[in-house]
Amino acid sequence: MDWKIFASTFITIFLAEMGDKTQFAALAASSQTKSTVTVLIAVLLALGLAGTMGVLFGRYLSQLLSVQILRYISGSLFILLGVWVLTHKN
C-alpha cells in the first residue's frame, strides 16, 4: 500500500466532507429517530458505495481523458450542483 497516497486521499476527502450537505443530511436523519445505529450503517454504506463508484468511474475515465480535462469536468459539475442546490425550490 502506498501510504503517501492513502494519507493525502484520506485528508482530502475528510476535509471536503466536513460540513458538507451529506453530513447535514446524516445529522437530520439521526435526529428523527432513536435508531442511530441504523442511520450510521446506512450512511457508511451509502458513502462507501458512492466512493467506490467514484474511484471506479474515475479509473475508467482516466483511460479516456486527460487529468486536466477530468478536473475541468468535475469542477464544472460541482459548480452546477451548487447552483442547482441554491436555486432549487422544495
C-alpha positions as CSV (number, residue, x, y, z in Angstrom):
1,M,0.0,0.0,0.0
2,D,1.2,3.5,-0.8
3,W,0.8,5.3,2.5
4,K,1.5,8.7,1.0
5,I,-1.4,8.4,-1.5
6,F,-3.6,6.9,1.3
7,A,-2.8,9.8,3.6
8,S,-3.3,12.5,1.0
9,T,-6.6,10.9,-0.2
10,F,-7.9,10.4,3.3
11,I,-7.1,14.0,4.4
12,T,-8.6,15.5,1.2
13,I,-11.8,13.5,1.4
14,F,-12.2,14.1,5.1
15,L,-11.8,17.8,4.8
16,A,-14.1,18.0,1.8
17,E,-16.8,16.2,3.6
18,M,-16.6,18.3,6.8
19,G,-19.7,20.5,6.9
20,D,-20.9,19.0,3.6
21,K,-24.6,18.5,2.8
22,T,-24.1,14.8,3.3
23,Q,-23.0,15.4,6.9
24,F,-26.1,17.6,7.5
25,A,-28.4,15.0,5.9
26,A,-26.9,12.4,8.2
27,L,-27.4,14.7,11.2
28,A,-31.1,15.4,10.2
29,A,-31.8,11.7,9.7
30,S,-30.3,10.7,13.0
31,S,-32.2,13.4,14.8
32,Q,-35.5,12.0,13.6
33,T,-35.0,8.5,15.1
34,K,-33.7,6.7,18.1
35,S,-32.2,4.1,15.8
36,T,-28.9,5.8,15.3
37,V,-27.0,2.6,14.5
38,T,-29.4,2.1,11.5
39,V,-28.7,5.6,10.3
40,L,-24.9,5.1,10.8
41,I,-24.9,1.9,8.8
42,A,-27.0,3.4,6.0
43,V,-24.6,6.5,5.9
44,L,-21.5,4.3,5.8
45,L,-22.9,2.0,3.1
46,A,-24.1,5.0,1.0
47,L,-20.8,6.8,1.3
48,G,-18.8,3.6,0.6
49,L,-20.9,2.9,-2.5
50,A,-20.6,6.5,-3.7
51,G,-16.8,6.5,-3.1
52,T,-16.4,3.1,-4.8
53,M,-18.4,4.4,-7.9
54,G,-16.2,7.5,-8.0
55,V,-13.0,5.5,-7.8
56,L,-14.0,3.0,-10.5
57,F,-15.6,5.6,-12.8
58,G,-12.5,7.9,-12.3
59,R,-10.2,5.0,-13.2
60,Y,-12.2,4.3,-16.4
61,L,-12.4,7.9,-17.4
62,S,-8.7,8.4,-16.8
63,Q,-8.1,6.0,-19.6
64,L,-10.2,8.1,-22.0
65,L,-9.5,11.6,-20.9
66,S,-6.5,13.6,-19.6
67,V,-6.3,14.5,-15.9
68,Q,-6.7,18.2,-16.8
69,I,-10.0,17.6,-18.7
70,L,-11.3,15.5,-15.8
71,R,-10.5,18.3,-13.4
72,Y,-12.5,20.8,-15.5
73,I,-15.4,18.4,-15.9
74,S,-15.5,17.6,-12.1
75,G,-15.1,21.2,-11.1
76,S,-17.9,22.3,-13.5
77,L,-20.2,19.6,-12.3
78,F,-19.5,20.7,-8.7
79,I,-20.4,24.3,-9.6
80,L,-23.5,23.3,-11.4
81,L,-24.6,21.2,-8.5
82,G,-24.1,24.1,-6.2
83,V,-26.1,26.4,-8.4
84,W,-28.9,23.8,-8.6
85,V,-28.9,23.4,-4.8
86,L,-29.1,27.2,-4.4
87,T,-31.9,27.7,-6.9
88,H,-34.0,24.5,-6.2
89,K,-37.3,25.1,-4.5
90,N,-38.9,22.4,-2.4
